[in-house]
């Protein structure tokens, strides 16, 4: 495959993953009022693992996992699947899906902080200004979410979403160091299966199966979407995109996630979106582009074209 075709294919994979992940906040929000987060995640991971296993069998992929990669896989599954999804599902009990979409875009700021601490990357004044701007945007989103204007009050749901972004940043840094040279489809299958097994004891403790009869057909459709398209295809396609294109370029697609969540929340959940929340979200995205140095790059390209 030529470089241009690989780039186009990777872009399609990344865009599809982001679209599924953006809608996942809406689907999760639509279900967590009926069943607890652990029960939802057991169903989601189990469906995702079964879907991926079917594809592996059809494609005749070997299912063997070398034991030397088991520790890395467990660490990535715990952080990137189990902990990440538990925190997000719990947060969505108390905050709107659209607000969660804006908050998760804050993750690259934590990634930069961790990179400065552990990877000794440089923190420039421009990056620092971008971080301050992104933090201001987060405060605007959390304040707007209270329904009383921008009062900067932060509920437990927003705190959990911030922890979720920090956790994803840690996961992203570890993903670079704990690279597993196996097909992304196989890695995603084992991550989903691990997430299911880790969450199952909590579902049993809460007797989560007792509320399954309360779910409507629409809510079951949301669960199927979360299992097949979010836990299955989303993680799989994101891994394929990273195999075909640089991580820095793939990460650019993360900026589309809040927009997808916003549109889905308006259409499917009929959420009322406050102007302050949208403005805060735009400020977050602008701050993050400054942190990543992409604003400077775009400005330099503009000047070069003018010359």
Legacy VTK file of the C-alpha trace (Angstrom):
# vtk DataFile Version 3.0
C-alpha trace
ASCII
DATASET POLYDATA
POINTS 307 float
0.000 0.000 0.000
1.394 3.431 -0.981
2.011 6.108 1.635
-0.897 8.262 0.431
-3.335 5.333 0.467
-2.119 4.324 3.920
-2.671 7.865 5.181
-6.185 7.972 3.752
-7.009 4.565 5.228
-5.605 5.532 8.628
-7.607 8.773 8.567
-10.810 6.837 7.852
-10.094 4.373 10.666
-9.344 7.192 13.133
-12.402 9.225 12.114
-14.686 6.207 12.531
-13.218 5.431 15.968
-13.686 9.015 17.122
-17.264 9.057 15.823
-18.105 5.890 17.779
-16.371 7.164 20.920
-18.103 10.518 20.677
-21.532 8.866 20.523
-20.554 6.480 23.345
-21.101 9.230 25.946
-24.673 9.598 24.732
-25.344 5.842 24.713
-23.855 5.452 28.191
-25.883 8.380 29.524
-29.054 6.813 28.085
-28.510 3.564 30.040
-26.839 4.404 33.387
-30.134 5.568 34.870
-31.502 2.014 34.583
-28.495 -0.167 35.421
-25.303 0.465 37.396
-22.046 1.242 35.541
-20.474 -2.159 36.293
-23.377 -4.098 34.798
-23.295 -1.892 31.725
-19.569 -2.421 31.297
-19.793 -6.212 31.718
-22.395 -6.323 28.926
-20.409 -3.921 26.789
-17.076 -5.755 27.148
-18.672 -9.188 26.714
-20.464 -8.150 23.522
-17.317 -6.481 22.222
-15.145 -9.522 22.977
-17.659 -11.898 21.354
-17.837 -9.698 18.242
-14.046 -9.535 17.946
-13.703 -13.272 18.552
-16.112 -13.909 15.676
-13.987 -11.783 13.352
-10.801 -13.532 14.509
-12.335 -16.937 13.785
-13.669 -15.867 10.381
-10.284 -14.395 9.423
-8.541 -17.466 10.865
-6.275 -15.393 13.072
-4.263 -17.395 15.640
-5.675 -16.794 19.132
-2.490 -17.634 20.986
-0.980 -14.873 23.109
2.739 -15.171 23.955
3.107 -15.133 27.747
5.861 -12.503 27.574
3.276 -9.959 26.420
0.677 -10.825 29.082
1.902 -8.315 31.728
1.869 -5.414 29.239
-1.561 -6.391 27.993
-2.977 -6.582 31.524
-1.598 -3.146 32.424
-3.030 -1.578 29.259
-6.388 -3.337 29.726
-6.696 -2.211 33.351
-5.921 1.432 32.581
-7.274 1.888 29.057
-10.383 -0.285 29.359
-11.422 -1.123 32.930
-10.478 1.969 34.959
-11.123 4.398 32.110
-14.611 3.139 31.334
-15.671 2.712 34.986
-14.750 6.314 35.754
-16.527 7.662 32.682
-19.694 5.624 33.189
-19.874 6.723 36.836
-19.318 10.362 35.892
-22.165 10.278 33.358
-24.635 9.545 36.151
-24.388 13.181 37.261
-23.265 15.219 34.219
-24.519 15.706 30.657
-23.045 13.716 27.784
-22.103 16.895 25.901
-20.128 18.213 28.900
-18.302 14.870 29.170
-17.332 15.148 25.505
-15.754 18.548 26.055
-13.971 17.410 29.225
-12.359 14.342 27.652
-10.656 16.578 25.081
-8.551 17.943 27.975
-6.520 14.705 28.017
-3.634 15.955 25.805
-2.807 18.572 28.472
-2.143 15.827 31.012
-0.175 13.920 28.366
2.126 16.917 27.912
2.577 17.296 31.686
3.518 13.625 32.023
5.837 13.892 29.025
7.613 16.861 30.627
8.018 14.985 33.925
8.932 11.512 32.671
10.104 12.024 29.080
11.905 15.334 29.736
10.103 17.225 27.000
10.411 21.034 27.015
7.645 23.269 28.389
7.677 26.501 26.394
5.863 29.726 27.371
3.480 29.139 24.446
2.610 25.688 25.770
2.102 27.088 29.259
-0.289 29.721 27.893
-2.194 26.976 26.082
-2.525 24.974 29.306
-3.885 27.991 31.161
-6.356 28.623 28.335
-7.501 24.971 28.330
-7.991 25.034 32.111
-10.100 28.180 31.762
-12.217 26.388 29.171
-12.737 23.436 31.524
-13.899 25.824 34.259
-16.376 27.378 31.830
-17.786 23.969 30.856
-18.130 22.841 34.470
-19.696 26.138 35.479
-22.181 26.055 32.609
-23.091 22.479 33.499
-24.410 23.586 36.875
-27.311 25.328 35.133
-26.658 28.563 36.972
-24.319 30.252 34.579
-20.561 30.252 34.839
-20.095 29.942 38.612
-17.094 27.547 38.430
-18.642 25.025 40.820
-17.406 21.495 40.183
-19.528 18.430 40.930
-18.177 14.928 41.487
-19.019 14.040 37.878
-16.637 16.680 36.518
-13.913 15.584 38.951
-14.300 12.008 37.698
-14.080 13.156 34.075
-10.854 15.015 34.868
-9.506 11.846 36.483
-10.571 10.017 33.334
-8.529 12.370 31.162
-5.522 11.947 33.470
-5.904 8.172 33.325
-6.072 8.241 29.504
-2.898 10.336 29.424
-1.089 7.770 31.603
-2.421 5.014 29.337
-1.196 6.841 26.223
2.310 7.300 27.644
2.490 3.641 28.673
1.160 2.555 25.274
4.245 4.109 23.681
6.588 2.262 26.032
4.748 -1.065 26.336
4.296 -1.668 22.627
2.920 -5.114 21.818
3.965 -6.407 18.347
0.696 -8.239 17.711
-2.242 -7.526 15.368
-4.466 -4.748 16.741
-7.531 -6.976 16.340
-6.054 -9.640 18.636
-4.876 -7.069 21.204
-8.298 -5.414 21.258
-10.003 -8.799 21.792
-7.865 -9.631 24.819
-8.308 -6.125 26.237
-12.111 -6.403 25.964
-12.089 -9.881 27.506
-9.867 -8.691 30.356
-12.162 -5.733 30.964
-15.142 -8.089 31.170
-13.481 -10.397 33.705
-12.293 -7.471 35.851
-15.765 -5.906 35.980
-17.751 -9.122 36.505
-17.143 -9.403 40.304
-18.576 -5.890 40.825
-21.668 -6.777 38.816
-22.151 -9.926 40.921
-21.712 -7.934 44.135
-24.360 -5.412 43.032
-26.690 -8.144 41.662
-26.766 -6.111 38.471
-28.637 -8.723 36.475
-31.819 -7.955 38.445
-32.347 -4.661 36.575
-31.823 -6.028 33.068
-35.550 -6.667 32.671
-36.140 -2.921 33.085
-34.291 -2.097 29.874
-36.282 -1.088 26.814
-35.468 -2.056 23.232
-33.881 1.354 22.661
-31.632 0.941 25.702
-30.597 -2.548 24.548
-29.751 -0.994 21.180
-27.474 1.484 22.985
-25.752 -1.411 24.804
-25.227 -3.302 21.534
-23.776 -0.171 19.970
-21.393 0.263 22.916
-20.291 -3.363 22.696
-19.882 -3.796 18.940
-18.947 -0.340 17.685
-17.280 1.310 20.698
-15.520 -1.511 22.597
-15.029 -3.614 19.471
-14.592 -1.666 16.250
-13.580 1.636 17.904
-10.534 0.284 19.773
-9.652 -1.993 16.857
-9.730 0.758 14.240
-7.815 3.147 16.522
-5.070 0.546 16.787
-5.055 0.091 12.984
-4.781 3.862 12.517
-1.764 3.974 14.857
-0.145 1.161 12.867
-0.432 3.134 9.611
0.144 6.752 10.694
2.165 8.662 13.293
0.533 8.942 16.709
0.772 12.749 16.650
-1.254 12.894 13.420
-3.795 10.323 14.622
-4.310 12.283 17.846
-5.505 15.262 15.799
-8.776 13.389 15.241
-9.476 13.576 18.987
-10.533 17.187 18.441
-13.586 15.930 16.528
-14.881 13.862 19.468
-16.574 16.699 21.418
-18.358 17.877 18.264
-19.705 14.358 17.602
-20.847 14.084 21.226
-22.515 17.491 21.094
-24.504 16.665 17.941
-25.497 13.217 19.235
-26.561 14.615 22.630
-28.816 17.183 20.973
-30.395 14.682 18.559
-30.704 11.592 20.784
-30.987 12.980 24.325
-32.453 16.417 23.527
-29.925 18.041 25.831
-30.048 21.810 26.139
-26.667 23.215 25.256
-25.653 26.496 26.915
-23.576 29.022 25.001
-21.032 29.141 27.849
-20.490 25.391 27.502
-19.838 25.654 23.751
-17.525 28.648 24.266
-15.664 26.761 26.984
-15.297 23.767 24.687
-13.886 25.908 21.882
-11.424 27.457 24.348
-10.333 23.962 25.475
-9.644 22.921 21.878
-7.723 26.150 21.172
-5.663 25.706 24.326
-4.859 22.097 23.463
-3.703 23.014 19.952
-1.384 25.567 21.564
-0.069 22.949 23.999
0.677 20.580 21.129
2.345 23.348 19.133
-0.102 22.956 16.256
-1.273 26.574 16.394
2.275 27.779 15.781
2.674 25.306 12.920
-0.527 26.472 11.257
0.484 30.123 11.693
3.907 29.447 10.148
2.289 27.712 7.164
-0.017 30.700 6.705
2.928 33.104 6.670
4.840 30.875 4.260
1.907 30.827 1.836
1.583 34.623 2.060
5.231 34.972 1.092
LINES 1 308
307 0 1 2 3 4 5 6 7 8 9 10 11 12 13 14 15 16 17 18 19 20 21 22 23 24 25 26 27 28 29 30 31 32 33 34 35 36 37 38 39 40 41 42 43 44 45 46 47 48 49 50 51 52 53 54 55 56 57 58 59 60 61 62 63 64 65 66 67 68 69 70 71 72 73 74 75 76 77 78 79 80 81 82 83 84 85 86 87 88 89 90 91 92 93 94 95 96 97 98 99 100 101 102 103 104 105 106 107 108 109 110 111 112 113 114 115 116 117 118 119 120 121 122 123 124 125 126 127 128 129 130 131 132 133 134 135 136 137 138 139 140 141 142 143 144 145 146 147 148 149 150 151 152 153 154 155 156 157 158 159 160 161 162 163 164 165 166 167 168 169 170 171 172 173 174 175 176 177 178 179 180 181 182 183 184 185 186 187 188 189 190 191 192 193 194 195 196 197 198 199 200 201 202 203 204 205 206 207 208 209 210 211 212 213 214 215 216 217 218 219 220 221 222 223 224 225 226 227 228 229 230 231 232 233 234 235 236 237 238 239 240 241 242 243 244 245 246 247 248 249 250 251 252 253 254 255 256 257 258 259 260 261 262 263 264 265 266 267 268 269 270 271 272 273 274 275 276 277 278 279 280 281 282 283 284 285 286 287 288 289 290 291 292 293 294 295 296 297 298 299 300 301 302 303 304 305 306
